[in-house]
Every structure is written in structure tokens, then in C-alpha cells.
Amino acid sequence: MTHTATRTKLARLGLFGIVTVLLYLLMFLFEDAIVGVTQHGHWSFFIPIAFAFAFSYFHGHFTGSFWDAMGIRANQH
């Protein structure tokens, strides 16, 4: 593996890791505000759903980048 490819993998790992930690932090810091907004009714229930999708996206990419950086890949049939 080339030096550039390794740096790219580590950069992706760092980026998605930082965003994942930020989302966790925001979720715990603003838990009461998030719950308060969703209790208003109407379409505000989409806020936690959108947050869950964003978290799932970034956490999934972080996990994939982590295993890729470790050199572990799934078997392909």
C-alpha cells in the first residue's frame, strides 16, 4: 500500500471519527432541548429521526474506515 493511500484511509477515519464523537456529544448535551422540541407535535418528530439517520451514516462510515485502516475486509463470494 502506498503512503498516499494510507494517509487517505487515516484521514477518512479521523474525519468520520470526529464527526461521530461530535454527534454523540451534541446528543448528550442537548438531550433536554431535543426532547422538548419533539413534544411540540406536528412535524417536529422528524428531528430525532433525521439525527438518527445522520448518526447512522457517520458512525457506519467511521466503522468501515476503522476496519479498512486495520486491513480487515469482509469475504466476498
Buried (B, 14 or more C-beta within 10 A) or exposed (E): EEEEEEEEBEEBBEBBBEBBEEBEEBBEEEEEEBEEEBEEEEEEEEEBEEBEEEBEBBBEBBBBBBEEBEEEEEEEE
